[in-house]
């Protein structure tokens, strides 16, 4: 079965209809029970196909590969799921056909990376429920214009595979990376970058704290302030060296630092997010780094 040819297609596309018919034969139990909610495949069958409305799909993903229905009726395939046996959930049935990329349930994480031809760009521990769910891990890989998520048990043995299109943020980040050699960084703009240090928003945060805003603490403000000053320093140095790659790396570092701080404190709300986004964008542009007006350079890493 050509799983890769299904993502991004209309539910009424003959290619998708044939694919669904083949899978319904494999395990017909409850296959269409949740079709009205945009899901095909029995809950415990080992297979799932998820749909999104045209508007929801287009907001998240770039390519709609086929259209077969009016806009308000259209549903687009956004995700495929293939799961194996589950020691915790005994009623779970394993997907009975061949997995994508020649993968096999029980493959080690190293074997999965070898078969996919690429290592994971993100590794995370799955959410767990005490006395219900064993420790599990998710590794996310980029393969072409797809994201492949491999779920592992505690021994890092493959127990599920998920396929979805790479989203707009990921594709923009990829294009941005390939454009780095074309960036025209201007060493004479170092003073312009330095001038933006005065826009670091932590003084306002301190005033709000003094006025009784419990969102802020001096410890968190100090961490953010040090990280933002280091960001400006790094961009200045990279500007003087015409190093666009170092500027992008500085953006990643500051965003990840704020992610970590905000994960502890939760102090980045709408106003703070806007302040930080405007500052980071201004510092990057001041170097001569060119960005489309509608592009958020922090988006691919930001969690706030």
N, C-alpha and C positions, 0 to 999 in steps of 0.2 A: 504494500500500500504506500502511495506517495503522500505521506503526512505533510510534507513541506509545501505541497501545492494547494493546501486547503485554507491556510490562514489568509485573512483579508478578502475572502470571497463571500458573495451573497448566499444566504441559506437556500435560496431558490436556484442557485447555479447548478446545472446538471452534474458538474464535477463533485460538488458537495453532496447532492442528493445520492449519487452513486456511492460515495464514501460512507455516508450514514447507513445506507441499505446494507453494505458489507458488514458494518459493525453491528447492526441490529441482528444479523444472522448469527454473529459470534456469541452474543449474549442478549437475548430479547427481553429479559426480565426488567420491567420498569423503564425500558429504554426511552420512551417518549412521555413518561409521567410528568416531567417538569419542562416539557417543550415550550409551554406558554410563558415560562419564566426565563427562557433563553438557554436551557441546558438540556443536552441529549446524553443519554447513558445512565444506566442504573447506578444508584448511589454506591453500591458495593461491587460493581461489575468490573472495575479496573480501567474503565474508559470514560472520558468525559469530553464533550465539545461544548464550548461556551460561546454565546452570541452577545453582541452589543447592538444597540440602535445605531443607525447611520450617524446621527449627530454625536453620540458618545464615542463611537469608534474614531470618527474623524478628528475629534478634539484631542485624542490621545496618540493616534497613529497617523502616519503620513499617507500610506498607500492603500487605497481601496482597489482591490484587484478585479472585482467584477460587481456589477449592479444588475438586479433582475426584478426589483419591486419598486413601487412608488416610495418617495422619501420617507413618509410617515409609517410605512409598513416594512421598510428594509431592515434586515438584520444581518450583521457581518460577523464571520467567525473570528474570534479574538484570542482563543486559547484552546489548546488540546492537552488532555491529561492522560497519563498512562501509569497505573499503579500496580504494585505487586502485592503479595501476601503480607499480612500485617500481624505480627505476634500479639499485639495489643488488641486489635479488632479482629476477632476470629472469623467473623462473617465476610470479611473482605476477600474478594476473588481476584486473582491475578489476571492482568491483561493477557489474553491468549495468543495474540498475533506477534509479529516481529516488531521490536521497538525501533524508533528512529536511530540512525547512525550506527546500527549494529550493536547497540547497547543490550546488556542482559541484566536482569535483576540479580543482585548479588555482586556485580562488578565493584571493584574498589574505586575510590575517588581518583587514584592515579590512572587506572585503566580507562575510566570515563574521560578524563582530560586527554588521554592519548587518542581515544576514538573520536573525540570532538575536534581534535587538532588544536586545542587551545586550553589554557588554564582558566580558572575562574577569575572574574573581575570583582566578585564579592563573595564572602563566606559569612554565613550567619547561623546562629543556633535557632532552631525552630522553637516557637512557643510551646511550652509543656504544661501539662496539668498533673499535679502530684497524684500518684497512685492510679493514674489513668494512661498517661502517654509517656513512653520511654524517651530518653534523650535523643534528639534528632538534629540533623544539620542540613542546611540548604546551601548549595554552591551555584552561583549564577555565571553562565558563560555566554559570550557573544559569538554567534556563528553566522557569518554573512549579515543579513538584515533581520536575524532572529535572536531572541534570547532563549536559552535553554537552561531551565532550572532543574538541577539534580538533587533529589532529597535522599539523605542517607540515614541509616540507623546509627546507634552509638558506636559501632565498629567501622563506620564509614563504608558501609556496603549499600549499594544502590537499591532503593525501595520505591522510587517514583520518578517520573520524568514529566516536565511541563514545557510546552512550546508556546511561544507568543511572538508577535512582531516586536522588533526594537521600537521603542516609543520615540516621539518627536524629540524629547530632550536628549536621548542617547544619540540619535542621528545628527542633531545639531552639534553635539560635543565632538562627534567624529569628524564632521566637516570643519569645525573650528580647529581641530588638531592638524588636519591636512593643510589648512590655510596658513599655519604658523610661518613657514619659510617665506611667504609673500608679504608678511607684515613689515611695515616701514617704521620701525621704532626710531625716534629722534633723540639722540643724546643731548641736544640743546634744551630738551624739555625737562631736565632734572629739576629745575627750580619750580616748574609748574606742578610737578608731582609733590615736591616738598610743601608747597603752599597749601595743599589739601590736607595736610596734617592738622591744620586748625579746624577742620570739619569733623574730626573724630567726635562722636556724640557722647562720650562718657561724662563730660562735665554736666550735660543736661541730666544724665542718669543720676549723678550724685545729687544734683539739686532736687530731683524728684524723691530720692531716698530721704534727704533731710526734711522734706515736706511731708514725709510719712508714707510714701509709696512702698509697701512691703514687698513689691515685686523684686526690688533691687537689694543687693548686699554689697558691701565694700569689697569683699573677697572676689566676688564674681566680676564686679566692675573692673577691678585691678587686673584680673586675668584677661578680660576682653581688651582693655586699654593696652596692655603689653603686646598682645597679639596684633592689634591694629597698627601700633607703632612699628613693630617688626615687619608688617606687611608693607608699609610705606617705605621703610628702609630697603627692603628687598627689591621693590619695584624701581626705586631710584637707582640702585646698583645695576639692575637689569637694563634700565633705560640707557645708562651710560655705556653699556656694552652691546646695545642693540640686540638684546636677547629676548625675543618674544616667548620662547619656550619657558624661560625662567619666570616671566611675568605670569603666564598661565599657571605655572606651578605655585606661584605665590598666592594666586586666587584660591586654588585648591586648598592650600595649607590654612589660609585664614578662615575659609568656610568650614573646614573640618574642625578647626579649633573652636569656632563658635558653636558648631553642632555639639561638640563634647560639653562645653560650658552650659549650653542651653538644655542639654539632656539632664543635667544635674539640677539646674535652677528654674528652668521654664520662664526666664525673664524676657525672652525675645517675643514680643507681641507685635501687632500690626505696625505701630509707629516705629518701634526699634528695627523691625525688619526693613521698613522703608528707608530709614536713616542709613542702615548698613549697606543696603543695596545701592543707594545713590552714591555713597562714598566709594565703595569698591569699584563701581562702574566709572566714576569720575577719575579715580586714580589710574585705572587701566587706560582710559582714553587719553589722559594727559600725557602718557608716555608716547603717544602716536599710534598705539594699538587700535586698529579699526574694527568696529563692531556694527552690525545692522542695528537700526534704531529700536527694533522690537526684540532684540536678543538680550537675555539675562545671562551673563557669563557665569553666575554662581549656580544656576539652576541644576546642573548635572550632579552637584554634590550637596546642595543645600537641603537641610531637614527642618528649617525654621521658616 
